[in-house]
Amino acid sequence: MLACLLMVSPTCGATIDAITFAAEPGKLFLPANEALDELKWPVGRDETGRIFLLNELEVRTGTLRTLTDGTELVSTDLLTEAGAQVSLPDEEGRVRIGGWFRGFMLKVEAQRVVVSLKRQLLQGWQGDRLVVQTHISSGRDGRTPAGEFRAGPFRTAMHYSTLYHNAPMPWSVQINGNIFIHGFTSVPNYPASHGCIRVPLTDGNPAKFFFEWVLNGTPVSVTKD
């Protein structure tokens, strides 16, 4: 740490994994608490714990994205508006947020998704950060194929099944032919679908979150483990 201060190096401080969203290309997000811990900014919270004041900047209701567990996210755009210095990306795609002596590096790593058919569990990672985790309901009688796939290319906020009575499939992301990851009203903790991977619309709406987060081309590993 002493060497860090003597060199006045912009690489000092924590390195934090950024979160990106397909719905907001070009923007970088991170949990607000992680940014505040590094910047040591004053913050105002309402009776529910929501941020309404960030370093004297009034934050309008609904401005902040959240993870499915309610964790508030801030964008580098908002941090800039609140007074933080945000550098241009370096050769590794990292940006420096804050000043020389108080700040951190924000790095952008690739997304990846793992779906366990045995555990009936979907996990979405970005770098070392677990961004989304939810129970799912896959295809009964082994109708959901295991394998290595990629998100997309087709996606839509509301899709209707062409195979099963025009059934609604909100927040649909294709991963393999007619196999989609999508929201559904009934998501038991066991295989129950015709082959798609059902994701809940309740409890933070992980179906919508996943749709808005995952980029087309993101690897999706469906395993039997």
C-alpha positions in Angstrom: 0.0 0.0 0.0 2.9 2.4 0.8 4.5 1.8 -2.6 1.1 2.4 -4.1 0.9 5.8 -2.5 4.4 6.8 -3.3 3.9 6.0 -6.9 0.5 7.7 -7.0 -0.6 4.9 -9.3 -4.1 5.0 -10.9 -4.2 1.2 -10.6 -4.3 1.3 -6.8 -7.5 0.3 -5.0 -9.9 -2.6 -5.7 -10.6 -4.1 -9.0 -14.4 -4.8 -9.4 -16.2 -6.9 -12.0 -18.7 -4.8 -14.0 -22.2 -5.9 -15.0 -23.4 -5.2 -18.5 -26.9 -5.4 -19.9 -28.0 -6.3 -23.4 -30.9 -3.8 -22.8 -28.4 -1.0 -22.2 -25.5 -1.5 -24.6 -22.3 0.4 -23.8 -23.2 1.1 -20.1 -21.3 -0.4 -17.1 -22.9 -1.1 -13.8 -21.8 -2.3 -10.4 -23.5 -2.7 -7.0 -23.9 0.7 -5.4 -22.5 -0.5 -2.0 -19.3 -1.6 -3.7 -18.8 1.8 -5.3 -19.6 3.7 -2.1 -17.2 1.6 -0.1 -14.4 2.6 -2.4 -15.3 6.2 -3.0 -16.3 7.0 0.6 -19.2 9.1 -0.5 -22.1 10.3 1.6 -25.4 8.6 0.7 -29.0 9.2 1.7 -31.4 6.3 2.0 -35.2 6.2 2.5 -37.1 4.2 5.1 -36.9 1.1 2.8 -33.1 1.4 2.4 -33.3 2.7 -1.2 -30.8 5.4 -2.3 -32.2 8.8 -3.0 -29.1 10.9 -2.5 -25.7 10.1 -3.9 -22.9 12.5 -3.0 -25.4 15.3 -2.9 -27.0 14.2 -6.2 -30.7 13.5 -6.0 -31.4 10.1 -7.4 -34.9 9.8 -8.9 -37.1 6.8 -8.0 -36.6 4.0 -10.6 -33.2 5.4 -11.8 -31.2 2.5 -10.3 -31.2 -1.0 -11.7 -31.4 -3.8 -9.2 -30.4 -7.4 -9.0 -33.1 -10.0 -8.4 -32.3 -9.9 -4.7 -32.9 -6.1 -4.6 -29.2 -5.1 -4.6 -29.1 -1.6 -6.2 -26.7 -1.0 -9.1 -25.2 2.2 -10.2 -23.9 3.0 -13.7 -20.7 4.8 -14.5 -22.9 7.5 -16.1 -24.6 8.1 -12.8 -21.3 8.1 -10.9 -19.9 10.7 -13.3 -23.1 12.8 -12.8 -22.5 12.6 -9.1 -19.0 13.9 -9.4 -16.7 10.9 -9.9 -13.9 10.9 -12.4 -14.3 8.1 -14.9 -11.3 7.4 -17.2 -11.4 6.1 -20.8 -10.9 2.3 -21.1 -7.3 1.1 -21.0 -5.9 -1.5 -23.3 -7.6 -4.2 -21.2 -10.9 -2.5 -21.3 -10.8 -1.4 -17.7 -11.9 2.1 -16.5 -10.6 3.9 -13.4 -13.3 5.5 -11.2 -12.4 8.1 -8.7 -9.2 10.1 -8.1 -5.6 9.1 -7.6 -5.9 8.2 -3.9 -9.5 7.1 -3.6 -11.0 5.0 -6.3 -11.1 1.7 -8.0 -10.8 -0.2 -11.3 -13.9 -1.5 -13.1 -13.2 -4.4 -15.5 -15.6 -6.0 -18.0 -15.4 -9.7 -18.3 -17.4 -12.1 -20.5 -20.8 -13.4 -19.5 -21.5 -17.1 -19.2 -24.6 -19.1 -18.2 -24.8 -22.6 -16.6 -28.1 -24.5 -16.4 -28.1 -27.6 -14.2 -30.8 -30.1 -15.2 -30.1 -32.2 -12.1 -30.4 -29.2 -9.7 -33.0 -27.4 -11.7 -30.9 -24.3 -11.4 -29.8 -21.4 -13.7 -26.7 -19.3 -12.8 -25.5 -16.3 -14.8 -21.9 -15.1 -14.3 -19.9 -12.2 -15.5 -16.3 -12.7 -14.7 -16.1 -13.9 -11.1 -19.5 -12.2 -10.2 -22.6 -14.3 -9.8 -25.1 -11.9 -11.4 -28.3 -14.0 -11.4 -29.3 -17.3 -9.8 -32.8 -18.9 -10.0 -34.5 -22.2 -9.9 -35.9 -23.3 -13.2 -38.2 -26.0 -14.6 -36.8 -27.9 -17.6 -38.4 -30.3 -20.0 -40.0 -33.4 -18.5 -38.8 -36.9 -19.7 -35.4 -35.5 -20.7 -36.8 -33.1 -23.3 -34.3 -30.4 -22.6 -31.0 -31.3 -24.4 -27.8 -31.0 -22.5 -24.9 -29.4 -24.4 -23.0 -26.2 -25.2 -25.2 -23.5 -26.7 -25.2 -19.7 -27.1 -27.9 -17.1 -26.3 -29.9 -16.0 -29.3 -30.0 -15.0 -32.0 -33.8 -14.8 -31.6 -35.2 -13.0 -28.5 -38.4 -11.2 -27.8 -40.1 -9.7 -24.7 -43.2 -11.7 -25.6 -43.2 -14.9 -27.7 -46.0 -17.4 -28.3 -45.3 -21.1 -28.8 -45.8 -22.3 -32.4 -45.8 -25.9 -31.1 -48.0 -25.8 -28.0 -51.3 -24.0 -28.4 -49.9 -20.5 -28.7 -48.7 -20.6 -25.1 -47.3 -17.3 -23.9 -43.5 -17.3 -23.3 -42.6 -13.8 -21.9 -38.9 -12.7 -21.9 -37.8 -15.4 -24.4 -34.2 -16.0 -25.3 -33.5 -18.8 -27.8 -30.6 -21.1 -27.1 -31.2 -24.1 -29.5 -33.8 -24.3 -32.2 -37.2 -24.4 -30.4 -35.6 -24.4 -27.0 -35.9 -21.1 -25.1 -35.1 -19.8 -21.7 -38.3 -17.8 -20.9 -40.6 -16.7 -18.1 -43.6 -18.7 -17.1 -46.3 -18.5 -14.4 -45.7 -22.1 -13.2 -42.1 -23.0 -12.4 -42.0 -26.0 -10.1 -38.7 -27.3 -8.8 -38.8 -30.3 -11.1 -38.9 -30.8 -14.9 -42.4 -29.8 -16.1 -42.1 -28.1 -19.5 -42.3 -29.4 -23.1 -38.5 -28.8 -23.5 -37.9 -25.1 -22.8 -36.3 -23.8 -19.6 -38.9 -22.0 -17.5 -37.8 -19.1 -15.3 -40.0 -17.4 -12.6 -41.8 -14.1 -13.1 -42.0 -13.5 -9.4 -39.4 -13.0 -6.6 -37.5 -10.3 -8.4 -38.6 -11.4 -11.9 -35.4 -13.3 -12.8 -37.0 -14.1 -16.3 -37.1 -10.4 -17.1 -33.7 -9.7 -15.5 -32.1 -12.6 -17.5 -33.6 -11.3 -20.8 -32.3 -7.8 -20.2 -28.9 -8.9 -19.0 -27.8 -11.8 -21.3 -26.0 -10.8 -24.5 -26.6 -12.6 -27.8 -23.7 -15.0 -28.2 -23.2 -15.6 -24.5 -22.2 -19.3 -23.9 -25.0 -21.3 -22.3 -23.9 -24.6 -20.8 -26.8 -27.0 -20.1 -25.5 -29.9 -18.0 -26.9 -33.1 -16.5 -24.9 -32.5 -13.3 
